[in-house]
Amino acid sequence: MVSVQDTEGGKAKANIWTDAAKFKANGDKLAADAARLDAAAKSGNLDQIKAAFGAYAGNCKTCHDEFRNN
């Protein structure tokens, strides 16, 4: 059976496998940020939406910078 680690291709950097704990932590933070963004969107308050989106987008960028080849 081929594991995910044995696959090639895509845009992931090699450190996605060697620093899996950090990758998972980033994913968990992204999920929490998504929940806050959802709550802000449901509130209809534009300032809350902007703040929540900024945090969410920043998390996306951090993970892409650390774990994705361009």
C-alpha distances in whole Angstrom, upper triangle without the diagonal:
4,6,10,11,10,11,15,18,20,23,21,22,20,22,20,18,20,23,21,23,26,24,23,27,28,26,28,31,30,30,33,35,34,36,39,39,39,41,44,43,44,47,49,50,49,49,47,45,45,44,41,40,41,39,36,36,36,33,31,33,32,29,29,31,29,25,25,27,29
4,7,8,6,8,11,14,16,19,17,19,17,19,17,15,18,20,18,21,23,21,21,25,25,24,26,29,28,28,31,33,32,34,37,37,37,40,41,41,43,45,47,48,47,47,45,42,43,42,39,37,38,36,33,33,33,30,28,30,29,25,25,27,25,22,22,23,26
4,5,5,7,11,14,15,17,15,16,15,16,14,11,14,16,14,17,20,17,17,21,22,20,22,25,25,25,28,30,29,31,34,34,34,37,39,38,40,43,44,45,44,44,41,39,40,39,36,34,35,33,30,30,30,27,25,27,26,22,22,25,22,19,19,21,24
4,5,5,9,11,12,14,12,13,12,13,11,9,13,14,12,15,17,14,15,19,19,17,20,22,22,22,25,26,26,28,31,31,31,34,35,35,37,40,41,41,41,41,38,36,36,35,32,31,31,29,27,27,27,24,22,23,23,19,19,21,19,15,16,18,20
4,6,8,11,12,14,11,12,9,11,9,7,10,12,11,14,16,14,15,18,19,18,20,23,22,23,26,27,27,29,32,32,33,35,37,37,39,41,42,43,42,41,39,37,37,36,33,32,32,30,27,27,27,24,22,23,22,18,18,20,17,14,15,16,20
4,7,10,12,14,13,13,11,13,12,10,13,16,14,18,20,17,19,22,22,21,24,26,26,26,30,31,30,33,35,35,36,39,40,40,42,44,45,46,45,44,42,40,40,39,36,35,35,33,30,30,30,27,25,26,25,21,21,22,20,17,17,18,21
4,7,9,12,11,12,11,14,12,11,14,17,15,19,20,17,19,22,22,20,23,26,24,25,29,29,29,31,34,33,34,37,38,38,40,42,43,44,42,43,41,38,38,37,35,33,33,31,29,28,28,25,23,24,24,20,19,21,19,16,15,16,18
4,7,9,9,10,10,13,12,12,15,17,17,20,21,18,20,23,22,21,25,26,25,26,30,30,29,32,34,33,34,38,38,38,40,43,43,44,42,42,40,38,37,37,35,32,32,31,28,27,27,25,23,23,23,19,18,19,18,15,13,13,16
4,7,8,10,11,14,13,14,17,18,18,21,21,18,20,23,22,21,24,26,24,25,29,29,28,31,33,32,33,36,37,36,38,41,41,42,40,40,39,36,35,35,33,30,30,29,27,25,25,24,21,21,21,18,16,18,17,14,12,11,13
4,6,9,11,13,12,13,17,17,17,20,19,16,18,21,19,18,22,23,21,22,26,25,24,28,30,28,29,33,33,32,35,37,37,38,36,36,35,32,31,31,29,27,27,26,23,21,22,20,17,17,18,15,13,15,15,11,9,9,10
4,7,10,12,10,13,16,16,16,19,18,14,17,19,17,17,21,21,19,21,24,23,23,26,28,27,28,31,31,31,34,36,36,36,34,34,33,30,29,29,27,24,24,23,21,19,19,18,15,14,15,12,10,11,12,8,5,5,7
4,6,8,7,9,12,12,12,15,14,11,14,16,14,14,18,19,17,20,23,22,22,25,27,26,27,31,31,31,33,36,36,36,34,34,32,30,29,28,26,24,24,22,20,19,18,16,14,14,14,10,9,10,9,6,4,6,9
4,5,6,8,10,10,12,15,13,11,15,17,15,16,19,20,19,21,24,24,24,27,28,28,30,33,33,33,36,38,38,38,36,35,34,32,30,29,28,26,25,23,21,20,19,17,15,14,13,11,10,10,8,5,5,6,10
4,5,6,7,9,10,14,13,12,15,17,16,17,20,21,21,23,26,26,26,29,31,30,32,35,35,36,38,40,41,41,39,38,36,34,33,32,30,29,28,26,24,23,22,20,18,18,16,13,13,13,10,8,9,9,13
4,5,5,6,8,11,10,9,12,14,14,15,18,19,19,21,23,23,24,27,28,29,30,33,33,34,37,38,39,39,37,36,34,33,32,30,28,27,26,24,22,22,20,18,17,16,14,12,12,12,8,7,9,11,14
4,6,6,6,9,8,6,9,12,11,12,15,16,16,18,20,21,22,24,26,26,28,30,31,31,34,36,36,36,35,34,32,30,30,28,26,25,24,22,20,20,19,16,15,15,13,10,11,11,8,6,8,11,14
4,6,5,9,10,9,11,13,14,14,17,18,19,20,23,23,24,26,28,29,30,33,34,34,36,38,39,39,38,38,35,34,33,32,29,28,28,25,23,23,22,19,18,19,17,14,14,15,12,9,12,14,18
4,6,8,9,9,12,14,14,16,18,19,20,22,24,25,26,28,29,30,32,34,35,36,38,40,41,41,40,38,36,35,34,32,30,29,28,26,24,24,23,20,20,20,17,14,16,16,12,11,14,15,19
4,6,6,6,9,10,11,13,15,16,17,19,20,21,23,25,26,27,29,31,32,33,35,36,38,37,36,35,33,32,31,29,27,26,25,22,21,21,20,17,17,17,14,12,14,14,10,9,13,15,19
4,5,5,6,8,10,10,12,14,15,16,18,20,21,23,24,25,27,29,30,31,33,35,36,36,35,34,32,30,30,28,26,25,25,22,20,21,20,16,16,17,15,12,14,15,12,10,13,16,20
4,5,5,6,9,10,10,12,14,15,17,18,20,21,23,24,26,27,29,30,32,33,35,35,34,33,30,29,29,27,24,24,24,21,20,21,19,16,17,18,15,12,15,16,13,12,16,19,22
4,5,5,6,9,10,10,12,14,15,16,18,20,21,22,24,26,27,28,30,31,33,32,32,30,28,27,26,24,22,22,21,18,17,18,16,13,14,14,11,9,13,13,10,10,14,17,20
4,5,5,6,9,10,11,12,14,15,16,19,20,21,22,25,25,27,29,30,32,31,30,29,27,26,25,23,21,20,20,17,15,16,15,11,11,13,10,7,10,12,9,8,11,14,17
4,5,5,6,9,10,11,12,14,15,17,19,20,21,23,24,25,27,29,31,30,30,29,26,25,25,23,21,20,20,17,16,17,16,12,13,15,13,10,13,15,12,11,14,18,20
4,5,5,6,9,10,11,12,14,15,17,18,20,21,23,24,26,27,29,29,28,27,24,23,23,21,18,19,19,15,14,16,14,11,12,14,12,10,14,15,13,13,16,19,22
4,5,5,6,9,10,10,12,14,15,16,18,20,21,22,24,26,27,26,26,25,22,21,21,19,16,16,15,12,11,12,11,7,9,11,8,7,10,12,10,10,13,17,19
4,5,5,6,9,10,10,12,14,15,16,19,20,21,23,24,26,26,25,25,22,20,21,19,16,16,16,13,11,13,13,9,9,12,11,8,11,14,12,12,14,17,19
4,5,5,6,9,10,11,13,14,15,17,19,20,21,23,25,25,25,24,21,20,21,19,16,16,17,13,12,14,14,10,12,15,13,11,15,17,15,15,17,21,23
4,5,5,6,9,10,11,12,14,15,16,18,20,21,23,22,22,21,18,17,18,15,12,13,13,10,9,11,11,8,10,13,11,10,14,15,15,15,17,21,22
4,5,5,6,9,10,10,12,14,15,16,18,20,21,21,20,20,17,15,16,14,11,11,12,9,6,9,9,6,7,11,10,9,12,14,14,14,16,19,20
4,5,5,6,9,10,10,12,14,15,17,19,20,21,21,20,17,16,17,16,12,12,14,11,9,12,13,10,11,14,14,13,15,18,18,17,18,22,23
4,5,5,6,9,10,11,12,14,16,17,19,19,19,19,15,14,16,14,10,12,13,10,9,12,13,10,12,16,15,14,17,19,19,19,21,25,26
4,5,5,6,9,10,10,12,14,15,17,16,16,15,12,11,12,10,7,8,10,7,5,9,10,8,10,13,13,13,16,18,18,19,20,23,24
4,5,5,6,9,10,10,12,14,16,16,16,16,13,11,13,12,8,8,11,9,6,10,12,10,11,14,15,14,16,19,20,20,20,24,24
4,5,5,6,9,10,11,12,15,15,16,16,13,12,14,13,9,11,13,11,10,13,15,13,14,18,18,18,20,22,23,23,24,27,28
4,5,5,6,9,10,11,13,13,13,13,9,9,11,10,6,9,11,9,9,12,14,13,15,17,18,18,20,23,23,24,25,28,28
4,5,5,6,9,10,11,11,11,11,8,6,9,8,5,6,9,9,7,10,13,12,13,16,17,18,19,22,23,23,24,27,26
4,5,5,6,9,10,12,12,14,10,8,12,12,9,9,13,12,11,13,16,15,16,19,20,20,22,24,25,25,26,29,29
4,5,5,6,9,10,12,13,9,9,12,12,9,11,14,13,13,16,18,17,18,21,22,23,24,27,28,28,29,32,32
4,5,5,7,7,8,9,5,5,9,9,7,9,12,12,12,14,16,17,18,20,22,23,24,26,27,28,28,31,31
4,5,5,7,8,10,8,6,9,11,9,9,13,14,13,15,17,18,18,21,23,23,24,27,28,28,28,31,30
4,5,8,10,12,10,9,13,14,12,13,16,17,16,18,21,21,21,24,26,26,27,30,31,31,31,34,34
4,5,8,10,8,8,12,13,12,13,16,17,17,19,21,22,23,25,27,27,29,31,32,33,33,36,35
4,6,9,8,8,11,13,12,13,16,17,17,19,21,22,23,25,27,28,29,31,33,33,33,36,35
4,6,5,6,9,10,11,12,14,16,16,18,20,21,23,24,26,27,29,30,32,33,33,36,35
4,5,5,6,9,10,10,12,14,15,16,18,20,21,22,24,26,27,28,30,31,31,33,32
4,5,5,6,9,10,11,13,14,15,17,19,20,21,23,25,26,27,29,30,31,33,32
4,5,5,6,8,10,11,12,14,15,17,19,20,21,23,24,26,27,29,29,32,31
4,6,5,6,8,10,10,12,14,15,16,18,20,21,22,24,26,27,27,29,28
4,6,5,6,9,10,10,12,14,15,16,18,20,21,22,24,26,26,28,27
4,5,5,6,9,10,11,13,15,16,17,19,20,21,23,24,25,28,27
4,5,5,6,9,10,11,13,14,16,17,19,20,22,23,23,26,26
4,5,5,6,8,10,10,12,14,15,16,18,20,21,21,24,23
4,5,5,6,9,10,11,12,14,15,16,18,20,20,22,22
4,6,5,6,9,10,11,13,14,15,17,18,19,22,22
4,5,5,6,9,10,11,13,14,16,17,17,20,20
4,5,5,6,9,10,11,12,14,15,15,18,17
4,5,5,6,9,10,10,12,14,15,17,17
4,5,5,6,9,10,11,12,13,16,17
4,6,5,6,9,10,11,11,14,14
4,5,5,6,8,10,10,12,12
4,6,5,6,9,10,13,13
4,5,5,6,7,11,12
4,5,5,5,8,9
4,6,6,8,9
4,6,9,11
4,7,10
4,6
4
